[in-house]
């Protein structure tokens, strides 16, 4: 029997048994992470440099890119290291840090997506009050609330999870550290129930955000369909569809990962699902937003042109 105070390391799920497949996973993760770093880095540069993007949505998009970068940098480097070095170990402190930062960035991202939904709702349903409801100070307060809520929420979960005595070994059925997989190693019934209560409370909060998003989009689509001109409807849909696509990708992959029946758990399928919700969305979010946003596409083109030509005319106002 071992407990959390004496356990030195955890064993993560191996991405593959064959050396060739391990190297393939390394190069695949490297390509995805580089794409995510480049795309989100360009978003950050474009929003910071182009005054046309110094809007509430641009500000929240900058924060969203930060959470995407955080998610990628938390999980992928360790998985790449393990695949390249043919190992599955992670230290106790490293596991705690990985769990904390991944949960922190994921929680902050969902809060930011909810705030961005409110931004779209005000822009379309209450355009005359947009400047009042979403001024600079209001946007800063909402973003700060999203980050602070994610930090406190994650701190409670991490502290409670790693205070539990662990007596079911040290093998995690996941390629990165996650709360549900660590709970399976616990031998404290009261602590386990306490963490389950915290998880249920978190689910209720996230479900409340989900209901708010659904209700907001019902109102948005009703308002859009009342717009008389086809050009006006097209512009309104162009404002909302990227955000709706990002929210759908985030929620669907997370629900599949956490709500799938444990009785039908297959290691290879679980691995694919884990990659889908932890690695793929941060890489696809910038692409989704840039496809329908003309101002963002123009700014990204200017940023890339200036980068390759060596120009440095960026005004960092954020």
TAJO-V132855 format. One record per helix or strand. SS is the DSSP state (helix for helix, strand for strand). FROM is the first residue (numbers start at 1). LEN is the number of residues. If there is no record, write none. Layout:
BEGIN
[[SS & FROM & LEN] [SS & FROM & LEN]]
END
This chain:
BEGIN
[[strand & 9 & 3] [helix & 19 & 31] [helix & 51 & 3] [helix & 56 & 30] [strand & 89 & 3] [helix & 92 & 34] [helix & 127 & 7] [helix & 136 & 26] [strand & 166 & 1] [strand & 171 & 1] [helix & 179 & 5] [strand & 186 & 1] [helix & 189 & 37] [helix & 230 & 30] [helix & 262 & 3] [helix & 267 & 26] [helix & 294 & 16]]
END
